[in-house]
Amino acid sequence: MDKLNGLKRTSYCGTLRMSNVGEKVVLMGWVQRSRNLGALIFTDVRDRSGLCQVVFDENTSEEIYKKAETLGSEYVIAVEGTVRERSSKNKEIPTGDIEVFATNLLILNTSQTPPIYIKDDDDASESLRLKYRYLDLRKAKMQGNLFLRHKVTQLIRNFLTEKGFIEIETPILNKPTPEGARDYLVPSRVNNGKFYALPQSPQLFKQLLMVSGFDRYFQVARCFRDEDLRADRQPEFTQIDCEMSFVEPEDVMSVTEEMVQKIFKEVLDVDVKLPLQRMTYKEAMERFGSDKPDIRFGFEIKDLSDIVKNCGFSVFENAANAEKSSVRAINVNGFEDKFSRKAITKLEDVAKTYGAKGLAYIKFTKDGINSPIAKFMSEEKMGEILTRMEAKEGDLILFVADKNKVVFDALGHLRIEVAKQLDMLKSDDYKLLFVTEFPQFEYDEEEQRYVAMHHPFTMPMDEDLQLLDTDRENVRAKAYDIVLNGIELGGGSIRIHDSKVQEKMFECLGFSTESAWDKFGFLLEAFKYGTPPHGGIALGLDRFIMLLAKEESIRDVIAFPKNQNAICPLTSAPAMADEKALEELGIKLR
């Protein structure tokens, strides 16, 4: 291998332009490809900034030319030469007007044939890409994603600093506490038989920082949750975590939307109008069947229960008259001709995956009404349904009759599926909103008790505190989520700052006084010493970058992610520990 011997890089490959013609430069990078045309060799050299064509001429230096003949894909080289205008220009790349005429070549390292191509449109499987992630990360798209991540993170840090926030790190080795997902546990060697937990979020510590008087805190926080994975989840992920004292929900939402507005402008040159729309949880569920509604298109849900209580169709009647059940529908306005009977059957299969027993429909064609339920109902009832649904010729109405949860789930996902099939989900259309006033509790059928919808430290709405003992189902929380195109970007709440209210909340969640103090005693103790009203929000950085980069998976915006089995194909983590290490930890495997 050649040595640099004091040679210094003067330019990045992708930065040279016509304004650099005549300059002597030194480039360093990887060989993308090399083409030998006889007396000339054209080599594309790549670094993190892009590509530049380098020309080796046999007549200039036979020694350098012979060395250039040996160049292979992914060789690491240094090239000295002069920038000149290309005779045959390439408009596909930013450096396509120029090339570097080489006067010196150093081969700094050779490379075996890579197991994956270093190009954006390769067809390597994800498992192969993750196994050879260091090669995958050489691709322009992947490097662009990580540069985007860096830019967004710096924008966030600068914005929050300007707003008076202070960045404080919180511990990674914590006490295990029941917060929702499973903890990752870390055994202690020094304290045999005891365990640390990796933080699911910095929730308790950021509240303690408010007790400490820091007033405005933020952190680019690493979080860990042992849960089932999917495209937008990882066992370890990053949150933009913020907390503020002396605030109400509107104060937190206002800072958050300003930050998001700045990111969209700086990164995508997209203007986000403020304030963002606010929508209550109840409205979101009733109109869109989801607490993270996609408002880029219509197909909104409408309740028909009052109309069909005595319609003659027993499926509708039973649901309309049952407790916590309903009959609701969406109108796929103007697209009746896009859905054949076979296509509607496939939509029914989608609805069934979310618990629906079936899917009724009305097609309003130019020849009139086409519906298997029409024979059960009078023309008058059918007319009332069409009026409520604002139906006109060319519309397709889809009905679900069931428990409300099933109805919302099925129709909520159906409207997304229909929009997807109609190619209505444009990637450059960004619709943001806040969903507010979430339920404080949700009922866990498996455990037969109420659990916190967000977490046990969320403050109920002031006017609902009186319902904690009598009507927990209708207690609303001072909680809010920010949603982008049907995906939750982040969520937060105003926290409980009164130790008596916090103890009451633990009681509602089934904790005895002893167990609450055992798990959270340090927080309850802190609340005795002058705790300010406070609240905050956490945004999923990985998910936000995924959406800004228009990627389908957060794995494409994380340098070294795990696969869907929580395994790192690159390092083969997790791995077995040796017997000596387990013995020191006082652990024996079953």
C-alpha positions as CSV (number, residue, x, y, z in Angstrom):
1,M,0.0,0.0,0.0
2,D,1.1,3.6,-0.7
3,K,1.6,6.0,2.2
4,L,0.3,9.6,2.2
5,N,3.8,11.0,3.0
6,G,2.4,14.3,3.9
7,L,-0.2,14.6,1.1
8,K,-3.2,16.5,2.3
9,R,-6.8,16.4,0.9
10,T,-7.7,19.8,-0.5
11,S,-11.3,19.1,-1.7
12,Y,-14.2,16.7,-1.3
13,C,-15.1,14.9,-4.5
14,G,-18.7,16.2,-4.8
15,T,-17.8,19.9,-4.3
16,L,-15.8,20.7,-7.5
17,R,-17.5,22.9,-10.1
18,M,-16.6,24.9,-13.2
19,S,-15.4,27.7,-10.9
20,N,-12.6,25.3,-9.8
21,V,-11.2,24.8,-13.4
22,G,-7.4,25.2,-13.4
23,E,-7.0,24.5,-9.7
24,K,-4.6,21.8,-8.5
25,V,-6.5,19.5,-6.1
26,V,-6.0,16.4,-4.0
27,L,-9.0,14.0,-3.7
28,M,-9.3,11.0,-1.4
29,G,-12.0,8.4,-1.4
30,W,-13.3,5.1,-2.8
31,V,-13.3,3.9,-6.4
32,Q,-17.0,3.7,-7.5
33,R,-16.0,2.3,-10.9
34,S,-13.1,2.4,-13.4
35,R,-13.3,2.2,-17.2
36,N,-10.2,1.5,-19.3
37,L,-10.6,2.9,-22.9
38,G,-7.1,2.0,-24.0
39,A,-4.9,5.2,-23.7
40,L,-7.3,6.7,-21.1
41,I,-8.7,5.4,-17.9
42,F,-11.8,7.1,-16.4
43,T,-12.3,6.5,-12.7
44,D,-15.2,7.7,-10.6
45,V,-14.0,8.5,-7.1
46,R,-16.5,8.8,-4.3
47,D,-16.6,10.2,-0.8
48,R,-19.4,11.4,1.5
49,S,-20.0,14.5,-0.7
50,G,-20.5,12.7,-4.0
51,L,-18.6,11.6,-7.1
52,C,-15.9,13.1,-9.3
53,Q,-14.5,11.7,-12.5
54,V,-10.7,11.3,-12.6
55,V,-8.8,10.8,-15.9
56,F,-5.5,8.9,-16.2
57,D,-3.7,9.4,-19.5
58,E,-1.1,6.9,-20.6
59,N,1.0,9.6,-22.2
60,T,1.3,11.6,-19.0
61,S,2.9,9.0,-16.8
62,E,3.3,5.3,-17.6
63,E,3.9,4.5,-14.0
64,I,0.7,6.2,-12.8
65,Y,-1.3,4.7,-15.7
66,K,-0.1,1.2,-14.9
67,K,-1.1,1.7,-11.2
68,A,-4.5,3.0,-12.4
69,E,-5.0,-0.2,-14.4
70,T,-5.1,-2.2,-11.2
71,L,-7.9,-0.2,-9.5
72,G,-10.9,-2.2,-8.4
73,S,-14.3,-1.4,-7.0
74,E,-14.0,0.1,-3.4
75,Y,-10.2,0.6,-3.5
76,V,-9.3,3.5,-1.3
77,I,-7.1,6.0,-3.2
78,A,-5.7,9.5,-3.2
79,V,-5.5,11.4,-6.5
80,E,-3.5,14.6,-7.2
81,G,-4.4,16.5,-10.4
82,T,-5.8,19.6,-12.1
83,V,-9.5,20.4,-12.5
84,R,-10.6,20.8,-16.1
85,E,-13.8,21.1,-18.1
86,R,-15.2,17.9,-19.4
87,S,-15.7,17.5,-23.1
88,S,-18.6,15.1,-22.6
89,K,-20.7,16.4,-19.8
90,N,-22.9,14.4,-17.4
91,K,-26.0,16.3,-16.3
92,E,-26.9,13.5,-13.9
93,I,-24.4,14.5,-11.2
94,P,-23.5,17.9,-9.7
95,T,-19.8,17.5,-10.8
96,G,-20.7,16.5,-14.3
97,D,-19.2,19.6,-16.0
98,I,-15.7,18.9,-14.8
99,E,-13.1,16.2,-14.2
100,V,-9.7,15.9,-12.6
101,F,-6.7,15.2,-14.8
102,A,-4.5,13.0,-12.6
103,T,-0.8,13.7,-12.1
104,N,-0.3,11.4,-9.1
105,L,-2.1,8.3,-7.7
106,L,-1.7,6.6,-4.3
107,I,-3.5,3.3,-3.6
108,L,-4.1,3.5,0.2
109,N,-6.0,0.2,0.4
110,T,-7.4,-2.5,-1.8
111,S,-10.8,-4.2,-1.4
112,Q,-12.2,-7.6,-2.1
113,T,-15.4,-7.7,-4.2
114,P,-18.1,-6.3,-1.9
115,P,-21.0,-8.7,-1.0
116,I,-23.4,-5.8,-1.8
117,Y,-23.3,-3.2,-4.5
118,I,-22.5,0.3,-3.3
119,K,-25.4,2.0,-5.1
120,D,-28.8,3.2,-4.0
121,D,-30.9,0.9,-6.3
122,D,-29.3,-2.4,-5.4
123,D,-31.6,-5.3,-4.7
124,A,-29.8,-6.7,-1.6
125,S,-32.1,-8.1,1.1
126,E,-32.4,-6.1,4.3
127,S,-30.7,-8.9,6.3
128,L,-27.7,-8.7,3.9
129,R,-27.6,-4.9,4.1
130,L,-27.7,-5.0,7.9
131,K,-25.0,-7.7,8.1
132,Y,-22.7,-5.5,6.0
133,R,-24.0,-2.3,7.3
134,Y,-20.6,-0.5,7.0
135,L,-20.9,-1.1,3.2
136,D,-24.6,-0.2,3.1
137,L,-23.8,3.1,4.8
138,R,-21.4,4.1,2.0
139,K,-24.5,4.5,-0.3
140,A,-25.4,8.1,-1.1
141,K,-29.0,7.7,0.1
142,M,-27.9,6.2,3.5
143,Q,-25.3,8.9,4.0
144,G,-27.9,11.5,3.1
145,N,-30.3,10.1,5.7
146,L,-27.7,10.3,8.4
147,F,-26.6,13.9,7.4
148,L,-30.3,14.8,7.5
149,R,-30.5,13.3,11.0
150,H,-27.5,15.3,12.1
151,K,-29.0,18.5,10.6
152,V,-32.4,18.0,12.3
153,T,-30.8,17.2,15.7
154,Q,-28.7,20.4,15.5
155,L,-31.7,22.5,14.6
156,I,-33.6,21.1,17.6
157,R,-30.7,21.7,20.0
158,N,-30.2,25.3,18.7
159,F,-33.9,26.1,18.7
160,L,-34.5,24.8,22.3
161,T,-31.4,26.5,23.6
162,E,-32.7,29.8,22.1
163,K,-36.0,29.2,23.9
164,G,-34.2,28.9,27.3
165,F,-34.0,25.2,27.6
166,I,-30.9,23.5,29.1
167,E,-29.7,20.1,27.9
168,I,-29.2,17.7,30.9
169,E,-28.4,14.0,30.6
170,T,-30.2,11.6,32.8
171,P,-29.1,8.1,34.0
172,I,-29.1,5.1,31.7
173,L,-29.0,2.6,34.6
174,N,-32.3,3.1,36.5
175,K,-34.6,1.3,38.9
176,P,-37.1,-1.1,37.3
177,T,-40.5,0.6,37.4
178,P,-43.8,-0.5,35.7
179,E,-44.3,2.1,32.9
180,G,-45.9,0.2,30.1
181,A,-43.6,-1.9,27.9
182,R,-41.1,-4.4,29.4
183,D,-37.9,-3.1,30.8
184,Y,-34.5,-4.3,29.6
185,L,-32.8,-5.5,32.8
186,V,-29.1,-5.2,33.7
187,P,-27.9,-7.5,36.5
188,S,-25.6,-5.8,39.1
189,R,-22.3,-7.6,39.9
190,V,-21.6,-5.4,42.9
191,N,-25.2,-5.9,44.3
192,N,-25.8,-9.5,43.5
193,G,-29.4,-10.4,42.9
194,K,-30.4,-6.8,42.1
195,F,-31.1,-5.3,38.7
196,Y,-30.9,-2.0,36.9
197,A,-33.4,-1.2,34.1
198,L,-32.6,0.7,31.0
199,P,-34.9,3.7,30.7
200,Q,-38.0,3.5,28.7
201,S,-37.9,7.3,28.8
202,P,-36.4,9.8,31.2
203,Q,-39.9,10.5,32.6
204,L,-39.2,10.4,36.3
205,F,-35.9,12.2,36.1
206,K,-37.2,15.0,34.0
207,Q,-40.0,15.6,36.6
208,L,-37.3,15.6,39.3
209,L,-35.4,18.3,37.3
210,M,-38.6,20.4,37.5
211,V,-38.6,19.9,41.2
212,S,-34.9,20.9,41.1
213,G,-35.9,24.3,39.6
214,F,-34.3,24.0,36.2
215,D,-37.6,25.2,34.6
216,R,-36.9,24.2,31.0
217,Y,-35.0,20.9,30.3
218,F,-34.3,19.0,27.1
219,Q,-32.3,15.9,26.1
220,V,-31.6,13.9,23.0
221,A,-32.4,10.8,25.0
222,R,-31.7,7.2,24.3
223,C,-34.6,5.0,25.3
224,F,-35.1,1.2,25.5
225,R,-38.3,-0.9,25.4
226,D,-38.5,-4.6,25.2
227,E,-41.5,-4.8,22.9
228,D,-42.6,-6.4,19.6
229,L,-40.9,-4.6,16.7
230,R,-42.3,-3.2,13.4
231,A,-41.2,-0.8,10.7
232,D,-41.3,2.3,13.0
233,R,-40.1,0.6,16.2
234,Q,-36.7,-0.4,17.6
235,P,-35.6,-1.8,21.0
236,E,-33.4,1.2,21.4
237,F,-34.5,4.5,20.0
238,T,-34.0,8.3,20.4
239,Q,-36.4,10.8,21.8
240,I,-36.3,14.6,21.8
241,D,-37.4,14.9,25.4
242,C,-38.6,18.3,26.8
243,E,-40.1,19.4,30.1
244,M,-41.2,22.8,31.3
245,S,-42.4,24.3,34.6
246,F,-45.4,26.6,35.2
247,V,-47.2,25.6,32.0
248,E,-50.5,24.4,30.6
249,P,-51.0,22.1,27.5
250,E,-51.1,25.1,25.2
251,D,-47.7,26.3,26.3
252,V,-46.0,23.0,25.5
253,M,-47.9,22.6,22.2
254,S,-46.9,26.1,21.2
255,V,-43.1,25.5,21.6
256,T,-43.4,22.1,19.9
257,E,-45.2,23.4,16.8
258,E,-42.7,26.3,16.5
259,M,-39.8,23.8,16.5
260,V,-41.5,21.5,14.0
261,Q,-42.3,24.6,11.8
262,K,-38.6,25.5,11.8
263,I,-37.5,22.0,10.9
264,F,-39.8,21.8,8.0
265,K,-38.7,25.2,6.7
266,E,-35.0,24.5,7.1
267,V,-34.9,20.9,5.9
268,L,-37.7,20.7,3.2
269,D,-38.4,24.4,2.5
270,V,-42.0,23.6,3.5
271,D,-44.1,26.3,5.2
272,V,-46.1,25.0,8.1
273,K,-48.9,27.4,9.1
274,L,-49.4,27.9,12.9
275,P,-51.1,27.3,15.1
276,L,-51.6,23.7,14.1
277,Q,-55.1,22.3,14.2
278,R,-56.3,21.0,17.6
279,M,-58.6,18.0,17.7
280,T,-59.9,16.2,20.8
281,Y,-59.5,12.5,21.1
282,K,-63.2,12.0,21.0
283,E,-63.5,13.9,17.7
284,A,-60.6,12.1,16.1
285,M,-62.1,8.7,16.9
286,E,-65.6,9.6,15.7
287,R,-64.4,11.3,12.5
288,F,-61.4,9.2,11.6
289,G,-61.5,6.0,13.8
290,S,-58.0,6.7,15.0
291,D,-56.2,8.8,17.7
292,K,-53.6,9.6,15.0
293,P,-55.8,10.7,12.2
294,D,-54.5,11.1,8.6
295,I,-56.3,14.3,7.5
296,R,-54.8,14.5,4.0
297,F,-58.0,13.2,2.5
298,G,-61.7,12.8,3.4
299,F,-63.7,9.6,3.7
300,E,-64.7,10.6,7.2
301,I,-66.7,8.3,9.5
302,K,-70.4,9.1,10.2
303,D,-72.7,7.6,12.8
304,L,-75.9,6.0,11.4
305,S,-77.1,4.3,14.6
306,D,-80.1,6.5,15.1
307,I,-81.3,6.0,11.6
308,V,-80.9,2.2,11.5
309,K,-82.3,1.3,15.0
310,N,-85.5,0.0,13.3
311,C,-84.4,-0.4,9.7
312,G,-85.4,-4.0,9.2
313,F,-81.8,-5.3,8.8
314,S,-81.1,-7.2,12.0
315,V,-77.3,-6.8,11.8
316,F,-77.7,-3.1,11.9
317,E,-80.5,-3.1,14.4
318,N,-78.6,-5.3,16.9
319,A,-75.5,-3.1,16.8
320,A,-77.5,0.2,16.9
321,N,-79.4,-0.9,20.0
322,A,-76.6,-2.5,21.9
323,E,-74.5,-0.8,24.6
324,K,-71.2,0.7,23.5
325,S,-71.9,-0.4,19.9
326,S,-72.9,1.4,16.7
327,V,-73.3,1.4,13.0
328,R,-71.0,3.7,11.1
329,A,-69.9,4.2,7.6
330,I,-67.4,6.0,5.3
331,N,-68.2,7.5,1.9
332,V,-65.5,6.8,-0.7
333,N,-66.7,9.9,-2.7
334,G,-66.6,9.5,-6.5
335,F,-64.6,6.2,-6.7
336,E,-67.4,3.7,-6.9
337,D,-66.2,2.5,-10.3
338,K,-62.7,1.7,-8.9
339,F,-64.0,-1.0,-6.6
340,S,-65.5,-4.2,-8.2
341,R,-67.3,-6.8,-6.1
342,K,-64.0,-8.7,-5.8
343,A,-62.2,-5.5,-4.6
344,I,-64.9,-4.9,-2.0
345,T,-64.4,-8.5,-0.8
346,K,-60.7,-7.8,-0.3
347,L,-61.7,-4.6,1.7
348,E,-63.9,-6.8,3.8
349,D,-60.9,-9.1,4.6
350,V,-59.1,-5.9,5.8
351,A,-62.0,-5.0,8.1
352,K,-62.1,-8.5,9.5
353,T,-58.4,-8.3,10.5
354,Y,-59.5,-5.5,12.9
355,G,-62.4,-7.6,14.4
356,A,-65.3,-6.7,12.1
357,K,-67.6,-9.6,11.3
358,G,-68.4,-8.3,7.8
359,L,-68.6,-5.2,5.6
360,A,-71.8,-3.9,4.1
361,Y,-71.8,-1.6,1.2
362,I,-73.9,0.6,-1.1
363,K,-72.7,1.4,-4.6
364,F,-74.5,4.5,-6.1
365,T,-74.1,3.8,-9.8
366,K,-75.6,5.7,-12.8
367,D,-78.2,2.9,-12.9
368,G,-79.2,3.4,-9.3
369,I,-78.5,1.7,-6.0
370,N,-76.5,-1.5,-6.0
371,S,-76.4,-3.0,-2.5
372,P,-77.0,-6.4,-0.8
373,I,-78.6,-4.7,2.1
374,A,-81.2,-2.7,0.0
375,K,-83.7,-5.6,0.1
376,F,-83.9,-5.4,3.9
377,M,-84.8,-1.7,4.1
378,S,-87.5,0.6,2.9
379,E,-86.7,3.3,0.3
380,E,-87.3,5.9,3.0
381,K,-84.6,4.4,5.3
382,M,-82.2,4.0,2.4
383,G,-82.8,7.6,1.5
384,E,-82.1,8.8,5.1
385,I,-78.8,6.9,5.0
386,L,-77.8,8.4,1.6
387,T,-78.7,11.9,2.9
388,R,-76.6,11.4,6.1
389,M,-73.7,10.2,4.0
390,E,-74.1,13.0,1.5
391,A,-74.1,10.4,-1.2
392,K,-74.3,11.1,-4.9
393,E,-73.8,9.1,-8.1
394,G,-70.4,7.6,-8.3
395,D,-70.0,7.1,-4.5
396,L,-69.2,3.9,-2.6
397,I,-70.4,3.6,1.1
398,L,-68.8,1.1,3.4
399,F,-70.5,0.1,6.7
400,V,-69.4,-1.7,9.9
401,A,-71.7,-2.6,12.7
402,D,-70.2,-3.8,15.9
403,K,-68.7,-2.7,19.3
404,N,-67.5,0.9,19.0
405,K,-63.8,-0.2,19.3
406,V,-64.2,-2.6,16.4
407,V,-66.1,-0.1,14.3
408,F,-63.4,2.6,14.8
409,D,-60.5,0.2,14.2
410,A,-62.0,-1.3,11.1
411,L,-63.3,1.9,9.4
412,G,-60.2,3.8,10.5
413,H,-57.9,1.3,8.8
414,L,-60.3,0.9,5.8
415,R,-60.2,4.6,5.0
416,I,-56.3,4.4,4.9
417,E,-56.4,1.3,2.8
418,V,-58.8,2.8,0.3
419,A,-56.7,6.0,0.1
420,K,-53.6,3.9,-0.5
421,Q,-55.3,1.9,-3.3
422,L,-56.4,5.2,-4.9
423,D,-52.8,6.6,-4.6
424,M,-54.0,9.5,-2.5
425,L,-51.2,9.5,0.1
426,K,-48.8,11.9,-1.5
427,S,-45.4,11.8,0.2
428,D,-44.8,15.6,-0.3
429,D,-48.2,16.5,1.3
430,Y,-47.7,17.2,5.0
431,K,-50.6,17.5,7.4
432,L,-49.9,18.1,11.1
433,L,-52.3,18.4,14.0
434,F,-52.4,18.0,17.8
435,V,-54.8,15.4,19.3
436,T,-55.8,16.5,22.8
437,E,-57.9,15.4,25.8
438,F,-57.0,11.7,25.7
439,P,-58.8,9.3,28.1
440,Q,-56.9,9.1,31.4
441,F,-57.5,5.3,31.6
442,E,-58.2,2.4,29.3
443,Y,-59.6,-0.9,30.5
444,D,-57.2,-3.9,30.2
445,E,-59.4,-7.0,29.5
446,E,-56.6,-9.4,30.3
447,E,-55.8,-7.9,33.7
448,Q,-59.5,-6.9,34.4
449,R,-58.5,-3.4,35.6
450,Y,-58.0,0.1,34.4
451,V,-54.5,1.1,33.2
452,A,-53.0,4.5,32.4
453,M,-53.4,5.3,28.7
454,H,-50.2,7.4,28.7
455,H,-48.5,6.9,32.0
456,P,-49.3,7.1,35.8
457,F,-47.9,10.7,36.1
458,T,-50.4,12.3,33.7
459,M,-52.7,15.0,35.2
460,P,-56.4,14.6,34.7
461,M,-58.5,17.5,33.4
462,D,-59.3,19.7,36.4
463,E,-63.0,19.3,36.0
464,D,-62.7,15.5,35.8
465,L,-60.8,15.0,39.1
466,Q,-64.2,14.4,40.8
467,L,-64.8,11.4,38.5
468,L,-61.7,9.4,39.7
469,D,-63.9,7.5,42.2
470,T,-67.2,7.3,40.3
471,D,-66.6,7.3,36.5
472,R,-63.0,6.5,35.5
473,E,-64.1,5.7,31.9
474,N,-64.9,9.3,31.3
475,V,-61.9,10.9,33.0
476,R,-59.9,13.0,30.4
477,A,-56.2,13.6,30.7
478,K,-54.2,16.8,30.0
479,A,-52.4,14.8,27.4
480,Y,-51.6,15.6,23.7
481,D,-50.0,13.9,20.7
482,I,-48.6,15.6,17.7
483,V,-49.5,13.7,14.5
484,L,-48.1,13.9,11.0
485,N,-49.9,12.2,8.1
486,G,-51.5,9.5,10.3
487,I,-48.3,8.8,12.3
488,E,-47.7,9.9,15.9
489,L,-44.6,12.1,16.0
490,G,-44.6,12.4,19.7
491,G,-46.8,12.8,22.8
492,G,-46.8,14.5,26.2
493,S,-48.9,15.7,29.0
494,I,-49.1,18.0,32.0
495,R,-47.8,16.0,34.9
496,I,-49.3,15.5,38.4
497,H,-47.4,17.7,40.8
498,D,-49.5,17.1,43.9
499,S,-48.4,14.1,45.9
500,K,-52.0,13.5,47.1
501,V,-53.3,13.4,43.5
502,Q,-50.4,11.2,42.5
503,E,-51.2,8.7,45.4
504,K,-54.8,8.8,44.3
505,M,-53.8,7.9,40.7
506,F,-51.7,5.0,41.9
507,E,-54.8,3.8,43.9
508,C,-56.9,4.0,40.7
509,L,-54.3,1.9,38.9
510,G,-54.4,-0.8,41.5
511,F,-51.2,0.0,43.4
512,S,-51.3,-0.3,47.1
513,T,-49.7,2.5,49.1
514,E,-46.8,0.2,49.9
515,S,-46.2,-0.9,46.3
516,A,-46.5,2.7,45.1
517,W,-43.9,3.9,47.6
518,D,-41.7,0.9,46.8
519,K,-41.7,1.6,43.1
520,F,-41.9,5.4,43.1
521,G,-41.2,6.5,46.6
522,F,-38.3,8.8,45.6
523,L,-40.7,10.8,43.3
524,L,-43.5,10.9,45.9
525,E,-41.0,12.1,48.5
526,A,-39.7,14.8,46.2
527,F,-43.3,16.1,45.7
528,K,-43.4,17.0,49.4
529,Y,-40.8,19.8,48.9
530,G,-42.4,22.4,46.7
531,T,-43.1,21.0,43.2
532,P,-44.1,23.4,40.4
533,P,-46.9,22.6,37.9
534,H,-45.0,21.1,35.0
535,G,-45.4,19.2,31.7
536,G,-43.6,18.2,28.6
537,I,-43.5,16.2,25.4
538,A,-41.2,13.7,23.7
539,L,-40.9,13.4,20.0
540,G,-39.6,10.3,18.3
541,L,-36.5,11.5,16.5
542,D,-36.0,8.3,14.4
543,R,-39.7,8.3,13.2
544,F,-39.5,12.1,12.4
545,I,-36.4,11.6,10.3
546,M,-38.0,8.6,8.6
547,L,-40.9,10.8,7.5
548,L,-38.7,13.7,6.4
549,A,-36.5,11.3,4.4
550,K,-39.6,9.6,2.9
551,E,-38.4,6.2,4.0
552,E,-40.6,3.3,4.9
553,S,-38.7,2.1,7.9
554,I,-36.8,3.8,10.8
555,R,-34.0,1.2,10.2
556,D,-33.0,3.3,7.2
557,V,-32.3,6.4,9.3
558,I,-30.4,4.6,12.2
559,A,-26.7,3.9,11.7
560,F,-26.7,0.4,13.2
561,P,-30.3,-0.8,13.8
562,K,-31.6,-4.2,15.0
563,N,-33.8,-6.3,12.8
564,Q,-37.4,-7.3,13.5
565,N,-36.2,-10.0,15.8
566,A,-34.2,-7.5,17.9
567,I,-31.0,-9.0,16.5
568,C,-28.0,-7.0,15.1
569,P,-26.9,-9.1,12.0
570,L,-23.6,-7.1,12.0
571,T,-22.4,-8.1,15.5
572,S,-24.8,-11.0,16.2
573,A,-26.0,-9.3,19.4
574,P,-27.5,-10.5,21.6
575,A,-25.0,-13.3,22.4
576,M,-24.4,-15.8,25.1
577,A,-22.3,-14.7,28.1
578,D,-19.5,-16.9,29.4
579,E,-19.9,-18.9,32.6
580,K,-17.5,-16.8,34.5
581,A,-19.4,-13.6,33.8
582,L,-22.7,-15.2,34.9
583,E,-21.1,-16.6,38.0
584,E,-19.9,-13.1,39.0
585,L,-23.4,-11.8,38.5
586,G,-24.9,-14.6,40.6
587,I,-26.9,-15.8,37.6
588,K,-27.6,-19.4,36.5
589,L,-29.4,-20.1,33.3
590,R,-32.3,-22.6,33.3
